[in-house]
Amino acid sequence: MPLLFLSSAVLYVAFGIADHWFWSSLGSIFDGLPAVFRSVAILLMALPELVIDAWLLAPVAVAVHRFVILEETSRGFSILRQTCVRSFAIWTFCVQLVLLIVGFITQRGDSGFFHFLGYVALIILFARTLLIFPAIAIDVPSASVADRIEAGLSSSRGLFWSTVIGLVMAVLPLMLTEIAPALGEALIDSLHAMNPDWVAAPQFDGGFLTAILDDFLHPLITGVIAALASWLYLWAQEYPFQAAVVPQPPPQI
């Protein structure tokens, strides 16, 4: 499905450039606000970003889910005809919104330990809600939102560490690729500072290239996460979690 991934990557890069320009133009306005109002304003302004992000990435994620689970190949943009794409985008927005709010709350304090607990909470929430999405992508019926959440949480039960380790192994190489320009710029800059006559100063903006590469690879990262979630979903369906039975003491006679 190269056309789907490539078009999504190009659109995401365009969105990233527009987003960077938007926040840069508002920087001077936000700087004049008190800290609390500035944080709330940034949180509110992030909502349209979540909507666009969800709609840009939902077709890629749905296509990968259906390919892994149903062995269904989406040629061109045929995936957009799937009715589940809209539901998938809505659920993606809702889960991202919850993660954003949790992260926003936990980063308000000054305690490093409080920030650490916030990161732990985000990891747990992401890992436990990940298996909600494969079921949506393959049109598994659900009576209500609560039933959908309960089914996703039940599927992910017992798979927390498998999910976390799988995400690290799958996503970390791509994340290292993203920051390669910034690391290269920092290395060249350090060498130039030590020996200006031997090493020329870097002639590129590593941060900007990193941002562009991050946007370009984002659909691929989404596809990798969707593939991992699909394999975990298949595993959970074949080997459902069985809670350990605590042996009861024999009755006293």
C-alpha positions as CSV (number, residue, x, y, z in Angstrom):
1,M,0.0,0.0,0.0
2,P,2.7,2.5,-0.9
3,L,0.4,5.1,-2.3
4,L,-1.6,5.3,0.9
5,F,1.5,5.7,3.1
6,L,3.2,8.2,0.7
7,S,0.2,10.4,0.4
8,S,-0.4,10.3,4.1
9,A,3.3,11.3,4.7
10,V,3.1,14.2,2.3
11,L,-0.1,15.5,3.9
12,Y,1.4,15.1,7.4
13,V,4.5,17.0,6.4
14,A,2.4,19.8,5.0
15,F,0.3,19.9,8.1
16,G,3.5,19.9,10.3
17,I,4.9,22.9,8.4
18,A,1.6,24.8,8.7
19,D,1.4,23.9,12.4
20,H,5.0,25.1,13.0
21,W,4.2,28.4,11.2
22,F,1.0,28.8,13.2
23,W,2.6,28.3,16.6
24,S,5.6,30.5,15.7
25,S,3.2,33.4,14.7
26,L,1.4,33.0,18.1
27,G,4.5,32.8,20.2
28,S,4.6,36.5,21.0
29,I,0.9,36.5,22.0
30,F,1.3,33.6,24.4
31,D,4.5,35.0,25.9
32,G,2.5,37.9,27.3
33,L,-0.1,35.7,29.1
34,P,0.2,34.5,32.7
35,A,1.5,30.9,33.0
36,V,-1.9,29.4,33.8
37,F,-3.8,31.2,31.0
38,R,-1.0,30.4,28.6
39,S,-1.1,26.7,29.4
40,V,-4.9,26.6,29.1
41,A,-4.7,28.5,25.8
42,I,-2.2,26.0,24.4
43,L,-4.3,23.1,25.5
44,L,-7.4,24.5,23.7
45,M,-5.4,25.3,20.6
46,A,-4.2,21.7,20.5
47,L,-7.7,20.3,20.0
48,P,-7.9,21.1,16.3
49,E,-4.5,19.5,15.9
50,L,-5.8,16.3,17.5
51,V,-8.7,16.3,15.1
52,I,-6.5,16.8,12.0
53,D,-4.0,14.2,13.3
54,A,-6.7,11.6,13.8
55,W,-8.2,12.1,10.4
56,L,-4.8,12.0,8.6
57,L,-3.6,8.8,10.4
58,A,-6.9,6.8,10.7
59,P,-6.8,5.5,7.1
60,V,-3.3,4.2,7.4
61,A,-4.0,2.5,10.8
62,V,-7.2,1.0,9.6
63,A,-5.6,-0.3,6.4
64,V,-2.8,-2.0,8.4
65,H,-5.2,-3.5,11.0
66,R,-7.4,-5.0,8.2
67,F,-4.3,-6.2,6.4
68,V,-2.8,-8.0,9.4
69,I,-6.1,-9.4,10.8
70,L,-8.2,-9.9,7.7
71,E,-5.4,-10.2,5.1
72,E,-7.3,-7.4,3.2
73,T,-5.2,-5.2,0.9
74,S,-6.4,-1.6,0.4
75,R,-5.4,-0.5,-3.1
76,G,-5.0,3.2,-3.6
77,F,-7.5,5.1,-1.4
78,S,-10.1,2.4,-1.3
79,I,-9.7,2.3,2.5
80,L,-11.6,5.6,2.6
81,R,-14.7,3.7,1.6
82,Q,-14.7,1.7,4.8
83,T,-17.3,3.1,7.2
84,C,-15.1,2.2,10.2
85,V,-12.6,4.9,9.3
86,R,-14.8,7.6,10.8
87,S,-15.4,5.7,14.0
88,F,-11.7,5.0,14.2
89,A,-10.8,8.7,13.8
90,I,-13.3,9.6,16.5
91,W,-12.0,7.0,18.9
92,T,-8.4,8.1,18.1
93,F,-9.3,11.7,18.9
94,C,-11.0,10.8,22.2
95,V,-8.1,8.6,23.4
96,Q,-5.5,11.2,22.4
97,L,-7.5,13.9,24.2
98,V,-7.5,11.8,27.4
99,L,-3.8,11.3,27.1
100,L,-3.3,15.0,26.5
101,I,-5.3,16.0,29.5
102,V,-3.5,13.5,31.8
103,G,-0.2,14.8,30.5
104,F,-1.3,18.4,30.9
105,I,-2.3,17.8,34.5
106,T,0.7,15.9,35.6
107,Q,3.1,18.4,34.1
108,R,1.7,21.3,36.0
109,G,3.5,20.4,39.3
110,D,7.1,21.2,40.2
111,S,7.9,17.8,41.5
112,G,10.1,15.6,39.3
113,F,8.5,12.5,41.0
114,F,5.0,13.9,40.0
115,H,6.2,14.2,36.4
116,F,7.5,10.7,36.5
117,L,4.1,9.4,37.7
118,G,2.5,11.3,34.9
119,Y,4.7,9.5,32.3
120,V,3.9,6.2,33.9
121,A,0.2,7.0,33.8
122,L,0.5,7.8,30.1
123,I,2.3,4.6,29.3
124,I,-0.3,2.5,31.2
125,L,-3.2,4.3,29.5
126,F,-1.7,3.9,26.1
127,A,-0.9,0.3,26.5
128,R,-4.3,-0.6,28.0
129,T,-6.3,1.2,25.4
130,L,-4.3,0.1,22.4
131,L,-6.4,-3.0,21.7
132,I,-9.6,-1.0,21.4
133,F,-8.6,0.0,17.9
134,P,-8.1,-3.3,16.0
135,A,-11.7,-4.3,16.9
136,I,-13.0,-0.9,15.5
137,A,-10.9,-1.3,12.3
138,I,-12.4,-4.7,11.5
139,D,-16.0,-3.7,12.3
140,V,-16.4,-5.8,15.4
141,P,-19.9,-4.8,16.7
142,S,-20.3,-3.2,20.1
143,A,-23.5,-2.3,22.0
144,S,-22.2,0.8,23.6
145,V,-19.1,2.9,24.2
146,A,-18.7,1.3,27.6
147,D,-18.8,-2.2,26.1
148,R,-16.2,-1.2,23.5
149,I,-13.9,0.0,26.3
150,E,-14.5,-3.0,28.4
151,A,-13.7,-5.4,25.5
152,G,-10.5,-3.5,24.7
153,L,-9.4,-3.6,28.3
154,S,-10.3,-7.3,28.6
155,S,-8.2,-8.1,25.5
156,S,-5.2,-6.2,26.8
157,R,-5.3,-7.8,30.2
158,G,-2.1,-9.7,30.8
159,L,-0.3,-8.2,27.8
160,F,1.0,-4.9,29.4
161,W,4.7,-5.8,29.3
162,S,4.4,-7.5,25.9
163,T,2.8,-4.3,24.6
164,V,5.4,-1.9,26.2
165,I,8.4,-4.0,25.1
166,G,7.0,-4.5,21.6
167,L,6.4,-0.8,21.2
168,V,9.9,0.1,22.3
169,M,11.5,-2.5,20.0
170,A,9.3,-1.4,17.0
171,V,9.3,2.3,17.4
172,L,12.7,3.1,18.9
173,P,14.7,2.5,15.6
174,L,12.3,4.9,13.8
175,M,12.6,7.5,16.5
176,L,16.4,7.3,16.4
177,T,16.2,7.8,12.6
178,E,14.1,10.9,13.2
179,I,16.6,12.6,15.5
180,A,19.6,11.7,13.3
181,P,19.8,15.2,11.7
182,A,19.7,17.0,15.1
183,L,22.4,14.6,16.5
184,G,24.5,15.1,13.5
185,E,24.3,18.9,13.8
186,A,25.1,18.7,17.5
187,L,28.1,16.5,16.9
188,I,29.5,18.7,14.1
189,D,28.9,21.8,16.2
190,S,30.8,20.3,19.1
191,L,33.7,19.3,16.9
192,H,33.7,22.8,15.3
193,A,33.8,24.3,18.8
194,M,36.9,22.2,19.7
195,N,38.7,22.7,16.4
196,P,37.3,25.5,14.3
197,D,40.1,25.2,11.7
198,W,39.6,21.5,11.2
199,V,35.8,21.1,11.2
200,A,33.4,23.6,9.6
201,A,30.3,24.8,11.4
202,P,27.2,22.9,10.5
203,Q,25.4,24.4,7.4
204,F,22.0,23.0,8.1
205,D,19.2,23.3,10.7
206,G,19.1,20.0,12.4
207,G,16.0,20.8,14.4
208,F,14.0,21.7,11.3
209,L,15.1,18.6,9.4
210,T,14.3,16.5,12.4
211,A,10.8,18.0,12.5
212,I,10.3,17.4,8.8
213,L,11.6,13.8,9.1
214,D,9.4,13.2,12.2
215,D,6.3,14.3,10.2
216,F,7.3,12.2,7.2
217,L,7.8,9.1,9.3
218,H,4.8,9.6,11.4
219,P,2.4,7.5,9.2
220,L,5.0,4.7,9.1
221,I,5.2,4.8,12.9
222,T,1.4,4.7,13.0
223,G,1.4,1.7,10.7
224,V,4.0,-0.1,12.8
225,I,2.0,0.5,16.0
226,A,-1.1,-0.7,14.3
227,A,0.6,-3.9,13.1
228,L,1.8,-4.6,16.7
229,A,-1.7,-3.9,18.0
230,S,-3.2,-6.3,15.5
231,W,-0.8,-9.1,16.3
232,L,-1.5,-8.6,20.0
233,Y,-5.2,-8.6,19.3
234,L,-5.0,-11.9,17.4
235,W,-3.0,-13.4,20.3
236,A,-5.5,-12.2,22.8
237,Q,-8.4,-13.7,20.8
238,E,-6.6,-17.1,20.5
239,Y,-5.2,-17.1,24.1
240,P,-7.6,-15.1,26.3
241,F,-6.2,-14.1,29.7
242,Q,-7.1,-16.5,32.5
243,A,-6.9,-15.0,35.9
244,A,-5.0,-17.1,38.4
245,V,-7.2,-19.1,40.7
246,V,-6.3,-18.8,44.3
247,P,-6.6,-22.2,46.0
248,Q,-9.1,-22.2,48.8
249,P,-8.2,-23.9,52.1
250,P,-10.2,-27.1,52.8
251,P,-13.2,-26.5,55.0
252,Q,-12.7,-27.0,58.7
253,I,-14.6,-30.0,60.1
